[in-house]
Amino acid sequence: MAAEPPLPILPLLIAGRWSLSGGSRTDPVFEPATGAVLARVPYATAAETDAAVAAAASAFPAWRDTPLPDRVQVMFRYKQLLEDHLEELARIVSRENGKLLADARGEVRRGIEVVDFAAGMPSLLMGETVQGIARNIDSHSVRVPLGVVAGICPFNFPAMIPLWMIPLAVTAGNSFVLKPSERTPLTAARLAELLLAAGLPAGVLNLVHGGGEVVDRLLDHPEVRAVSFVGSAPVARHVYARAAAAGKRVQALAGAKNHLLILPDAADWDLALQAVMGAAFGAAGQRCLAGSVALPVGSAAGPFLARLVRAAEAVRVGDPFDEASGMGPVIRQESKDRILAVVDKGLAEGAKLLTGGRGSHVPGGGFFVAPTILDEVGPETSAAREEIFGPVLSVVRVATVEEAIALVNRSRYGNAASIFTRSGRDAWLFRTRVEAGMVGINVGVAAPMAFFPFAGWKGSFFGDLHATGKDAVRFYTETRVVVERWE
């Protein structure tokens, strides 16, 4: 029998050249839907990480001095290439992440929206001027790039999160070092290839693979001026503390426990049901905007939950490339094991299993977990308070909107929260009193467009300036104030 061909080992991108790492460690990149190994990802050495930073530092002066309209032209070409390769990119995302192909297409589309926004950089970088601020003295402010910035990305949005970071950073005049998730590195490599094809000069974007050692090397490196991170709360806290201690600017997007309030007068029961299903089980619950706690208010609980359980049990879990599938797998076997252990703990703490859980049979050899609903969850239990990051919806029944808002505000997280109601009074009370950075009114996933910041609060964000929107432009630039006298 012929030997299996060796699996490809992903290269590093340093100074415009793709090359294999000299490090000894590689890890498998799995296809979550089948468990098959797609490739192997290397762990860059300290010297290779340093070389990527050095390449970015070397490329920065010329790129900074490139006229802004010329930098923007790269983004215009990049957008067209992303449009041309949208289906290819979506299939790579589905293959290595496991989310439904339709969901992956939406992810790439949301990333392209940031490229659109970055192409408006001439307006976004405009400064302010005061003529005659004193006798014969004028003053003005301008925004200038920082230098070398780094991006550390998670597995759950392998296309969108790098596109949150790279287009805005480089169009503002910075150079970039990207460290994608070692679980989903294929998408990032293709995004980088397309950006080079769009005309980005060598060294302006560099890509290194690896885990915690590579991350810490970037956090400590004296030539890295700023770090963008998206991931779990413990790692976000580590990134923020270590990078800030090294004097760097940091934006670290962390975990979440997002709540969905359903009132008896919900504006449209079908809309609310569809929104809650999408929020809870879209992308197998592996989103920082996933709706993970449902708060039916008063008499809404009985009829809403009956419909919700029927809808969850009707979801076909399977191949993300099959249009009949309603949900794909989770990212790894260890993720599946962890999620089911959390469900077991919730049951031990007194919750009632309405559907899903460990006993559900999901065909196929991948890392599948059925949509799971836990009812009568105690508000202080782990199922109500801890991030699960899987297709598990905890139901906490409440009597009033005020009680629901108080429960939301006790959470240490503050990413997003949504309410479904016809009442203007209740919607106003919710949006002005709830402690969350992104608020949905009759919207299940309150994801902002690229023109607004991804505005997590509390333990969902470490830093001052958020990703995307004008916050990101400010994050990737410094303010320079010029005071000048001409006699």
Residue pairs with C-beta under 8 A, 6 or more apart in sequence:
7 28
7 37
7 38
7 39
7 40
8 39
8 40
9 20
9 21
9 26
9 39
9 40
9 41
9 42
10 29
10 39
10 40
10 41
10 42
10 185
10 186
10 189
10 209
11 18
11 19
11 20
11 21
11 189
12 18
12 19
12 20
12 21
12 42
12 44
12 48
12 52
12 206
12 207
12 208
12 209
13 52
13 189
13 192
13 205
13 206
13 207
13 208
14 48
14 51
14 52
14 55
14 206
14 208
15 51
15 55
15 58
15 59
15 202
15 203
15 206
16 55
16 196
16 201
16 202
16 203
17 202
20 42
21 42
21 43
21 44
21 45
21 48
21 209
22 45
22 47
22 48
23 42
23 43
23 44
23 45
23 48
23 210
25 42
25 43
26 40
26 41
26 42
26 43
27 40
27 41
27 43
27 182
28 37
28 38
28 39
28 40
28 41
29 37
29 38
29 39
29 40
29 41
29 96
29 182
29 183
29 184
29 185
29 186
30 36
30 37
30 38
30 96
30 183
30 332
30 367
31 37
31 38
31 95
31 96
31 98
31 366
32 96
32 97
32 98
32 328
32 329
32 330
32 331
32 332
32 366
32 367
33 98
33 318
33 319
33 320
33 321
33 328
33 329
33 364
33 366
34 364
34 365
34 366
35 333
35 365
35 366
35 367
38 95
38 96
38 186
39 185
39 186
41 182
41 185
41 209
42 209
42 210
43 182
43 209
43 210
43 211
43 213
43 214
44 52
44 208
44 209
44 210
44 214
46 213
46 217
48 208
49 208
49 210
49 214
49 217
49 218
49 221
50 217
50 221
52 177
52 206
52 207
52 208
53 148
53 150
53 177
53 206
53 218
53 221
53 223
53 224
54 223
55 202
55 203
55 206
56 148
56 175
56 176
56 177
56 203
56 204
56 206
56 223
57 147
57 148
57 175
57 223
58 203
59 175
59 201
59 202
59 203
59 204
60 145
60 147
60 148
60 174
60 175
60 204
62 201
63 71
63 170
63 173
63 174
63 175
63 201
63 204
64 144
64 145
64 173
64 174
66 173
66 201
68 121
68 122
68 125
68 171
68 173
69 122
71 121
71 170
71 171
71 173
72 118
72 119
72 121
72 122
72 171
73 199
74 170
74 171
74 195
74 198
74 199
74 200
75 115
75 118
75 119
75 121
75 167
75 171
75 198
76 119
77 198
77 199
78 115
78 167
78 194
78 195
78 198
78 200
79 112
79 115
79 116
79 119
81 194
81 197
81 198
82 89
82 108
82 111
82 112
82 115
82 194
83 112
85 190
85 194
86 105
86 108
86 109
86 112
87 105
88 190
89 104
89 108
89 159
89 187
89 190
89 191
90 101
90 104
90 105
90 107
90 108
90 159
91 101
91 104
91 321
92 158
92 186
92 187
92 190
93 99
93 104
93 107
93 108
93 158
93 159
93 184
93 187
94 100
94 101
94 103
94 104
94 320
94 321
94 328
95 186
96 158
96 183
96 184
96 185
96 186
96 187
97 104
97 155
97 156
97 158
97 184
97 187
97 331
98 284
98 320
98 328
98 329
98 330
98 331
98 366
98 367
99 107
99 283
99 284
99 286
99 320
99 328
100 283
100 320
100 325
100 326
100 327
100 328
101 320
101 321
101 323
102 323
103 282
103 283
103 320
103 328
104 159
104 320
107 157
107 159
107 160
108 159
108 160
110 160
110 163
110 447
110 450
111 159
111 160
111 162
111 163
111 164
112 163
113 449
113 450
114 163
114 164
114 167
114 168
114 450
114 468
115 163
115 167
116 450
117 167
117 168
117 450
117 451
117 468
117 469
118 167
118 168
118 171
119 171
121 168
121 171
121 172
121 473
124 470
124 473
125 142
125 143
125 172
125 473
125 477
127 140
127 141
127 142
127 143
128 140
128 141
129 138
129 139
129 140
129 141
130 138
130 139
130 140
131 138
132 138
133 139
133 483
136 485
136 486
136 487
137 483
137 484
137 485
138 483
138 484
138 486
139 481
139 482
139 483
139 484
140 481
140 482
141 479
141 480
141 481
141 482
142 479
142 480
142 482
143 172
143 473
143 474
143 477
143 478
143 479
143 480
144 173
144 477
144 478
144 480
145 172
145 173
145 174
145 476
145 477
145 478
146 174
146 225
146 226
146 249
146 476
146 477
146 478
147 174
147 175
147 223
147 225
148 174
148 175
148 176
148 177
148 223
148 224
148 225
149 169
149 174
149 175
149 176
149 177
149 224
149 225
149 226
149 227
149 228
149 476
150 176
150 177
150 178
150 179
150 218
150 224
150 226
150 227
150 228
151 161
151 162
151 165
151 166
151 169
151 176
151 177
151 178
151 179
151 227
151 228
151 229
152 179
152 215
152 218
152 227
152 228
152 229
152 230
152 231
152 239
153 161
153 162
153 165
153 178
153 179
153 180
153 181
153 188
153 230
154 161
154 181
154 230
154 231
154 232
155 181
155 183
155 184
155 286
155 331
156 283
156 286
156 287
156 288
156 331
157 230
157 287
158 180
158 181
158 184
158 185
158 186
158 187
158 188
159 187
159 191
161 230
162 178
162 180
162 187
162 188
162 191
163 191
164 228
164 230
164 454
164 467
164 468
164 472
165 176
165 178
165 228
165 467
166 176
166 178
166 191
166 195
166 205
168 468
168 472
168 473
168 476
169 176
169 228
169 476
170 176
170 200
170 204
170 205
172 473
172 476
172 477
173 477
174 225
174 476
175 203
175 204
175 205
175 206
176 204
176 205
176 206
177 206
177 207
177 208
177 218
177 224
178 188
178 192
178 205
178 206
178 207
178 208
179 207
179 208
179 209
179 210
179 214
179 215
179 218
180 187
180 188
180 189
180 207
180 209
182 209
182 210
182 211
183 331
183 332
184 331
185 209
188 207
189 207
192 205
192 207
195 205
196 202
196 205
208 214
215 239
216 242
218 224
218 227
219 227
219 239
219 242
219 243
219 246
219 248
220 242
220 246
222 246
224 248
225 248
225 249
226 248
226 249
226 250
226 251
226 475
226 476
227 239
227 243
227 248
227 249
227 250
227 251
227 252
228 251
228 467
228 475
229 235
229 236
229 239
229 240
229 250
229 251
229 252
229 253
230 252
230 253
230 288
230 467
231 239
231 252
231 253
231 254
232 254
232 255
232 387
232 389
233 254
233 255
233 387
233 413
233 459
233 460
236 252
236 253
236 254
236 255
236 461
236 462
237 252
237 254
237 462
239 250
239 252
239 462
240 250
240 252
240 462
240 463
243 250
244 250
249 463
249 465
249 475
250 462
250 463
251 461
251 462
251 463
251 464
251 465
251 466
251 467
251 475
252 461
252 462
252 463
253 288
253 454
253 456
253 460
253 461
253 466
253 467
254 288
254 413
254 456
254 459
254 460
254 461
254 462
255 288
255 387
255 389
255 413
255 415
255 459
255 460
256 288
256 289
256 290
256 292
256 387
256 413
256 415
256 416
256 456
256 460
257 292
257 293
257 384
257 385
257 386
257 387
257 411
257 413
257 415
258 279
258 289
258 290
258 291
258 292
258 293
258 413
258 415
258 416
258 417
258 418
258 436
259 291
259 292
259 293
259 294
259 295
259 404
259 407
259 408
259 411
259 417
259 418
259 436
260 275
260 276
260 279
260 280
260 291
260 293
260 294
260 295
260 417
260 418
260 419
260 420
260 444
261 295
261 297
261 401
261 404
261 408
261 417
261 418
261 419
261 420
261 421
261 430
262 272
262 276
262 294
262 295
262 296
262 297
262 300
262 304
262 420
263 297
263 298
263 300
263 401
263 419
263 420
263 421
263 422
263 423
263 426
264 297
264 298
264 299
264 300
265 421
265 422
265 423
266 272
266 300
266 304
266 420
266 421
266 422
266 442
267 420
267 421
267 422
267 442
268 442
269 303
269 304
269 307
271 420
271 442
272 304
272 420
272 442
273 304
273 307
273 308
273 311
274 444
275 418
275 420
275 442
275 443
275 444
275 445
276 291
276 294
276 308
276 393
276 420
276 444
277 308
277 311
277 312
277 315
278 444
278 445
279 289
279 290
279 291
279 418
279 444
279 445
280 290
280 291
280 292
280 294
280 371
280 391
280 392
280 393
281 312
281 315
281 326
281 327
281 371
281 391
281 393
282 290
282 327
282 445
283 290
283 328
284 327
284 328
284 329
284 330
284 369
284 390
284 391
285 292
285 330
285 388
285 389
285 390
285 391
285 392
286 330
286 331
286 335
286 389
286 390
287 445
288 415
288 456
288 460
289 415
289 416
289 438
289 445
289 446
289 447
290 389
290 445
291 393
291 418
291 444
291 445
292 387
292 388
292 392
292 393
292 394
293 377
293 384
293 393
293 394
293 395
293 396
294 308
294 393
294 394
294 395
294 396
295 395
295 396
295 397
295 398
295 404
295 407
295 408
296 304
296 305
296 395
296 397
296 398
297 398
297 399
297 400
297 401
297 404
298 398
298 399
298 400
301 395
301 397
305 354
305 373
305 375
305 395
308 373
308 393
309 354
309 355
309 373
312 355
312 356
312 371
312 372
312 373
312 393
313 355
313 371
314 326
315 326
315 327
315 370
315 371
316 324
316 325
316 326
316 327
317 325
317 326
317 327
317 328
317 329
317 362
317 368
317 369
317 370
317 371
318 324
318 325
318 328
318 362
318 363
318 364
318 368
319 325
319 328
319 364
320 328
320 329
327 371
327 391
328 368
329 336
329 366
329 367
329 368
329 369
330 336
330 339
330 367
330 368
330 369
330 390
330 391
331 367
332 367
333 367
335 367
335 389
335 390
336 367
336 368
336 369
336 390
338 390
339 369
339 388
339 389
339 390
339 391
339 392
340 357
340 358
340 369
342 382
342 383
342 386
342 388
342 390
342 392
343 353
343 356
343 357
343 358
343 372
343 374
343 383
343 392
344 358
345 382
345 383
346 374
346 377
346 381
346 382
346 383
346 392
346 394
347 353
347 357
347 374
349 377
349 378
349 381
349 382
349 383
350 376
350 377
350 378
350 381
351 374
351 375
351 376
351 377
351 378
351 381
351 383
351 394
352 374
352 375
352 376
353 372
353 373
353 374
353 375
354 373
354 374
354 375
354 395
355 370
355 371
355 372
355 373
356 369
356 370
356 371
356 372
356 373
356 391
356 392
357 370
357 372
360 369
360 370
360 372
362 368
362 369
362 370
369 390
369 391
370 391
371 391
371 393
372 390
372 391
372 392
372 393
373 392
373 393
373 395
374 383
374 392
374 393
374 394
374 395
375 395
375 397
376 395
376 397
377 383
377 384
377 394
377 395
377 396
378 384
378 396
379 385
379 396
379 407
379 410
383 392
383 394
384 394
384 396
385 411
385 412
387 413
396 407
398 404
398 407
401 419
401 426
401 429
401 430
402 429
405 429
405 430
405 433
405 434
408 417
408 434
408 435
408 436
409 433
409 434
409 435
411 435
411 458
412 458
412 459
413 458
413 459
413 460
414 435
414 436
414 437
414 456
414 457
414 458
414 459
414 460
414 461
415 436
415 437
415 438
415 456
415 457
415 460
415 461
416 436
416 437
416 438
416 439
416 440
416 445
416 446
416 456
417 430
417 434
417 436
417 438
417 439
417 440
417 446
418 439
418 440
418 441
418 442
418 443
418 444
418 445
418 446
419 426
419 427
419 430
419 431
419 440
419 441
419 442
420 442
421 427
421 430
421 441
421 442
427 441
430 439
430 441
431 439
431 441
435 457
435 458
436 457
437 455
437 456
437 457
437 460
437 461
437 466
438 446
438 447
438 448
438 454
438 455
438 456
439 446
440 446
447 454
448 454
448 455
448 468
448 469
450 468
450 469
451 468
451 469
452 468
452 469
453 465
453 466
453 467
453 468
453 469
453 470
453 471
453 472
454 466
454 467
454 468
454 469
455 461
455 466
455 471
456 466
465 471
465 472
465 474
465 475
466 472
466 475
467 475
